């Protein structure tokens, strides 16, 4: 049947709205819909909870009580809560293409997602109700994450493509993440709070950051060269090995600190020098990958600006280590951590999920005015949070950062959740 003649099917322009009601059934049309919707739900819940905690700390307005340290609760859910759910949406959409295998449908991944969502909501509730409730929640979430990672390992084993390096990094990172989640529950049962926090940082670097650098190494040059042909898709493997070596360095540092061996001047000077050197290389890499050229295209610029935060976080951390070695006063350390988590991880998350959501909902691959404004609102939240870590800073800085972060993710997440519950804008299946 030809297009455009009498009796032919009408063709809906790409990106035009579809006048259909939001339906739960639409979430089952593709893995990314259900996974991203789950991630949005948990991201919104954790962001709103943390904003309430920070407002209460600054004003005493709500009079909250805690069964688990709010700092630990926040660190765990921000590291292992919503991030793996967004990973699932990406890895069961793009991952099968990397591996040359068939993708699972949404129903296949639903149990793993449901366990994680239920577990982390229970974790947040248990933080106020009873530690045992929180422990049950984190163990439930660990089981779901283990199931999710096991599914990805099965795709990996079924693959016959010669290059599985990036997928291997992701699968190994997911294994470590599930083990850390389970370990946090055991550590809390044993009353080992410091071990639980060390496991959070291990999961942050060995699971979350390792997955990000694998995806960034593979996708940022590819996306850039596809849109800006004058930029070569340059991604030598030494860049990936350098970023993964950074992951190892940070994990080793976590456990040296726990053992009491990471506080000496010599180690701080060495660690600081390595972080400053690697941070400088990563900022240079962002430039080589087309940072300046990308600023003409919003969706691409979001990826590049996010990657710059990775280098900046290491520069801040390295400087913090040298200042600690010089005068023993902790400064910039929490700022470096949030440059990494909110700046690097948050910015890339917003950019990548927006890109996948647009592409797989039949919309144009662009960051419209709403997304662009939200992205820069996120950058403001990062700067507010870093300012709140400086000596003598008021708790109002933290409350402002938490409220800004919550505002950004609630608007962004609500918009995407609306898309996921409706058919594609171009009328195609999926």
C-alpha positions in Angstrom: 0.0 0.0 0.0 1.5 3.3 -1.0 1.7 6.3 1.2 -0.2 9.5 0.5 -2.8 8.2 -2.0 -6.5 7.5 -1.5 -7.2 4.5 0.8 -3.7 4.6 2.4 -2.8 4.6 6.0 -2.1 8.1 7.4 1.4 8.7 8.6 1.7 10.6 11.9 4.5 13.1 11.9 7.3 12.1 14.2 7.0 13.7 17.6 3.3 14.6 17.3 1.2 13.8 20.4 -1.1 10.8 20.6 -4.5 11.5 22.1 -4.7 8.3 24.2 -5.1 7.9 27.9 -2.3 6.8 30.2 -2.5 3.0 30.7 -0.6 0.6 33.0 -0.6 -1.9 30.1 1.7 0.4 28.1 4.5 -0.2 30.6 4.7 -3.8 29.4 5.3 -2.8 25.8 9.1 -2.8 26.1 11.7 -3.4 28.8 12.9 0.2 29.0 9.4 1.4 29.7 8.9 -0.7 32.8 12.5 -0.3 34.1 12.7 3.4 33.6 9.2 3.9 35.1 10.4 1.9 38.2 13.6 4.0 38.3 11.6 7.2 38.1 9.3 6.1 40.9 12.1 5.3 43.3 14.2 8.4 42.3 11.2 10.6 43.1 10.6 8.8 46.4 14.2 9.0 47.5 14.6 12.7 46.4 11.4 13.8 48.2 12.4 11.9 51.3 15.9 13.5 51.4 14.5 17.0 50.8 12.1 16.4 53.9 15.1 15.2 55.9 17.2 18.3 55.0 14.4 20.7 55.7 13.8 19.0 59.1 17.5 19.2 59.9 17.5 22.9 59.1 14.2 23.8 60.8 13.0 21.0 63.0 9.7 21.3 61.2 8.8 17.6 61.1 10.5 16.3 64.2 11.7 13.1 62.4 13.2 10.2 64.4 15.5 7.5 63.0 16.1 3.8 63.5 19.0 3.9 60.9 21.3 6.8 60.4 19.8 9.2 57.7 23.3 9.6 56.2 23.7 5.9 55.7 20.1 5.6 54.5 20.6 8.3 52.0 24.0 6.9 50.8 22.6 3.4 50.2 19.4 4.4 48.4 21.1 7.0 46.2 23.8 4.5 45.2 22.0 1.2 44.9 18.3 2.3 44.7 17.2 3.9 41.5 20.4 3.6 39.5 20.2 -0.2 38.9 16.6 0.2 37.7 17.7 2.7 35.1 20.6 0.4 34.2 18.1 -2.3 33.5 16.2 -0.1 31.1 19.4 0.6 29.2 21.0 -2.8 29.4 18.0 -4.7 28.3 17.5 -2.3 25.4 21.0 -1.5 24.1 22.8 -4.4 25.8 21.3 -7.1 23.6 22.4 -5.1 20.5 25.9 -4.9 21.9 25.9 -8.7 22.4 24.0 -9.7 19.3 21.2 -11.5 21.1 17.5 -11.3 21.5 16.3 -8.9 24.2 14.0 -10.1 27.0 10.5 -8.7 27.2 9.2 -6.5 30.0 7.5 -9.4 31.8 10.8 -11.3 32.1 12.5 -8.5 34.0 9.4 -7.5 36.1 10.1 -9.8 39.1 13.6 -8.4 39.5 12.4 -4.8 39.2 9.5 -5.4 41.6 11.8 -6.8 44.3 14.1 -3.8 44.1 11.3 -1.2 44.2 9.6 -2.9 47.1 12.9 -3.5 48.9 14.0 0.1 48.7 10.7 1.6 49.7 10.8 -0.8 52.7 14.4 0.5 53.4 13.2 4.1 53.5 10.3 3.2 55.8 12.6 1.1 58.0 15.0 4.0 58.5 12.3 5.5 60.6 10.4 2.5 61.9 12.9 -0.2 62.9 16.3 -1.3 61.8 15.1 -4.9 61.1 12.5 -3.5 58.6 15.3 -1.6 56.8 17.5 -4.8 56.8 14.6 -6.8 55.3 14.3 -4.1 52.6 17.9 -4.1 51.6 18.1 -7.9 51.5 14.9 -8.0 49.3 16.5 -5.4 47.0 19.7 -7.3 46.9 17.8 -10.4 45.7 16.2 -8.4 43.0 19.5 -6.9 41.8 21.0 -10.4 41.8 18.2 -11.6 39.6 18.6 -8.7 37.2 22.3 -9.2 37.0 21.9 -13.0 36.5 19.7 -12.2 33.4 22.4 -10.0 32.0 25.0 -12.7 32.5 22.7 -15.1 30.6 22.7 -12.7 27.7 26.4 -12.4 27.9 26.9 -16.2 27.8 24.6 -16.5 24.8 26.5 -13.9 22.8 29.0 -14.9 20.1 30.2 -11.4 19.3 34.0 -11.0 19.6 34.0 -7.7 21.5 32.3 -8.2 24.9 34.7 -6.0 26.9 32.1 -3.3 27.9 29.4 -5.9 28.6 31.8 -7.8 30.8 32.7 -4.8 32.9 28.9 -4.1 33.3 28.2 -7.7 34.3 31.1 -7.9 36.8 30.0 -4.6 38.3 26.5 -5.8 38.7 27.7 -8.9 40.6 29.7 -6.7 42.9 26.7 -4.4 43.4 24.4 -7.3 44.4 27.0 -8.6 46.9 27.5 -5.2 48.4 23.8 -4.7 48.9 23.5 -8.1 50.6 26.6 -7.2 52.7 25.1 -4.0 53.9 22.1 -5.9 55.3 24.5 -8.4 57.1 26.7 -5.5 58.4 23.6 -3.8 59.9 22.5 -7.0 61.6 26.0 -7.3 63.1 26.0 -3.6 64.1 29.0 -2.8 61.8 27.9 0.6 60.6 31.4 1.5 59.3 31.5 -1.7 57.3 28.1 -0.9 55.8 29.3 2.5 54.7 32.5 1.0 53.2 30.3 -1.4 51.2 28.2 1.6 50.0 31.4 3.3 48.7 32.6 0.0 47.2 29.3 -0.4 45.3 29.4 3.3 44.2 32.8 2.9 42.5 32.9 -0.8 41.6 29.3 -1.1 40.4 27.8 2.3 39.5 30.9 4.2 38.3 32.4 1.2 36.6 29.1 0.8 34.6 29.1 4.5 33.8 32.6 4.5 32.5 32.0 1.4 30.4 29.0 3.0 28.8 30.7 6.4 28.4 33.7 4.9 26.7 31.5 3.0 24.3 28.7 5.5 23.6 29.9 9.1 24.1 32.4 9.1 21.1 29.8 7.1 19.1 27.0 9.6 19.7 29.3 12.5 19.1 30.7 11.3 15.8 27.2 10.4 14.6 26.0 14.0 15.1 29.3 15.9 14.5 31.1 14.1 11.7 34.2 16.3 12.1 34.8 14.6 15.5 36.4 11.1 15.2 35.0 8.3 17.3 38.2 8.0 19.3 38.1 5.6 22.1 41.3 3.7 22.7 41.1 1.0 25.3 43.8 2.6 27.5 41.2 5.3 28.3 38.9 2.6 29.6 41.7 0.9 31.6 42.6 4.2 33.1 39.1 4.9 34.3 38.8 1.4 35.7 42.1 1.8 37.4 40.6 4.8 39.1 37.8 2.6 40.3 40.2 0.2 41.8 42.2 3.0 43.5 39.1 4.4 45.1 37.9 1.0 46.3 41.3 0.2 47.8 41.3 3.7 49.5 37.9 2.9 51.1 39.2 -0.3 52.7 42.5 1.2 53.7 40.6 3.9 55.5 38.4 1.3 57.3 41.5 -0.6 58.4 43.1 2.7 59.7 45.9 2.5 57.1 44.7 5.2 54.8 45.2 8.2 57.0 49.0 8.6 56.8 50.6 11.6 55.1 52.5 9.5 52.5 49.3 7.7 51.3 47.3 10.9 51.2 50.0 12.6 49.1 50.2 9.6 46.7 46.4 9.2 46.4 46.1 13.0 45.9 48.7 13.0 43.2 47.1 10.1 41.3 43.6 11.6 41.5 44.9 15.0 40.3 46.7 13.4 37.4 43.8 11.2 36.4 41.4 14.1 36.8 43.5 16.2 34.5 43.5 13.5 31.9 39.8 13.1 32.0 39.1 16.8 31.6 41.5 16.7 28.6 39.6 13.7 27.3 36.3 15.6 27.5 37.9 18.3 25.4 39.2 15.7 22.8 35.8 14.0 22.7 34.3 17.3 21.5 33.1 19.2 24.6 33.2 22.6 22.9 31.6 21.4 19.6 28.9 19.5 21.5 27.6 22.7 23.1 25.7 23.5 19.8 23.5 20.4 20.4 21.8 20.3 23.8 21.3 16.6 24.2 24.9 15.9 23.3 26.2 18.8 25.4 24.5 17.2 28.5 26.5 14.1 28.1 29.8 16.0 27.7 29.2 18.4 30.6 28.3 15.4 32.7 31.6 13.7 31.8 33.5 16.8 32.7 32.2 16.4 36.3 34.0 13.1 36.5 37.3 14.8 36.0 36.5 17.7 38.2 35.4 15.3 41.1 38.9 13.7 41.0 40.6 17.0 40.9 38.6 18.1 44.0 39.3 14.8 45.7 43.0 15.0 45.0 43.2 18.6 46.3 41.3 17.4 49.4 43.8 14.7 50.1 46.7 17.1 49.8 45.0 19.6 52.1 44.4 16.8 54.6 48.1 15.8 54.4 49.1 19.4 55.0 46.9 20.5 58.0 44.7 17.5 58.9 41.5 19.5 58.3 38.9 17.7 56.1 37.8 20.0 53.3 36.4 19.4 49.8 36.0 15.6 50.3 32.2 15.7 50.4 32.3 18.2 47.7 34.3 15.8 45.5 31.9 13.0 46.3 28.8 15.0 45.3 30.6 16.3 42.1 30.9 12.7 41.3 27.4 11.5 42.3 25.2 14.5 41.4 27.4 16.1 38.8 28.8 13.1 36.8 26.2 10.4 37.6 23.2 12.7 37.8 23.9 14.6 34.6 24.7 11.5 32.5 21.6 9.8 33.9 19.4 12.7 32.9 21.0 12.9 29.4 21.1 9.1 28.6 17.6 8.3 29.9 16.1 11.3 28.1 17.8 10.2 24.9 16.6 6.6 25.1 13.1 7.7 26.2 12.8 10.1 23.2 14.2 7.6 20.7 12.0 4.8 21.9 8.8 6.8 22.3 8.9 8.1 18.7 10.0 11.6 19.6 12.8 13.6 18.1 16.2 13.1 19.7 16.4 16.6 21.1 16.6 18.2 24.5 13.7 20.7 24.4 13.5 23.8 26.5 12.1 21.9 29.5 14.8 19.3 29.5 17.5 21.9 29.0 16.2 24.0 31.9 16.1 21.0 34.1 19.6 20.0 33.2 20.9 23.5 34.3 18.8 23.3 37.4 20.6 20.1 38.2 23.9 21.9 37.8 22.7 24.5 40.2 21.9 21.8 42.7 25.4 20.3 42.4 27.0 23.7 43.0 24.7 24.3 46.0 25.7 20.9 47.5 29.4 21.6 47.0 29.0 25.0 48.6 27.3 23.2 51.6 30.5 21.2 52.2 32.8 24.2 52.7 34.0 25.0 56.2 31.4 27.1 58.1 28.7 26.5 55.6 25.1 26.7 56.9 22.8 23.7 56.7 20.6 25.9 54.6 22.9 25.1 51.7 22.2 21.4 52.0 18.4 22.0 52.3 18.5 24.2 49.2 20.5 21.6 47.2 18.1 18.8 48.3 15.0 20.9 47.4 16.5 21.9 44.0 17.5 18.3 43.2 14.0 17.1 44.2 12.3 19.7 42.1 14.4 18.8 39.0 13.9 15.0 39.3 10.2 15.3 40.1 9.4 17.4 37.0 11.7 15.3 34.8 10.5 12.0 36.1 6.8 13.0 36.0 7.2 13.9 32.3 8.9 10.7 31.4 6.4 8.6 33.4 3.7 10.2 31.3 5.4 9.1 28.1 6.0 5.5 29.3 2.3 5.0 30.0 1.2 6.0 26.4 1.8 4.5 23.0 4.7 5.8 20.9 4.1 9.2 19.4 4.9 8.0 15.9 2.3 5.1 16.1 4.9 2.4 15.8 5.0 -0.6 18.2 7.3 -0.7 21.2 
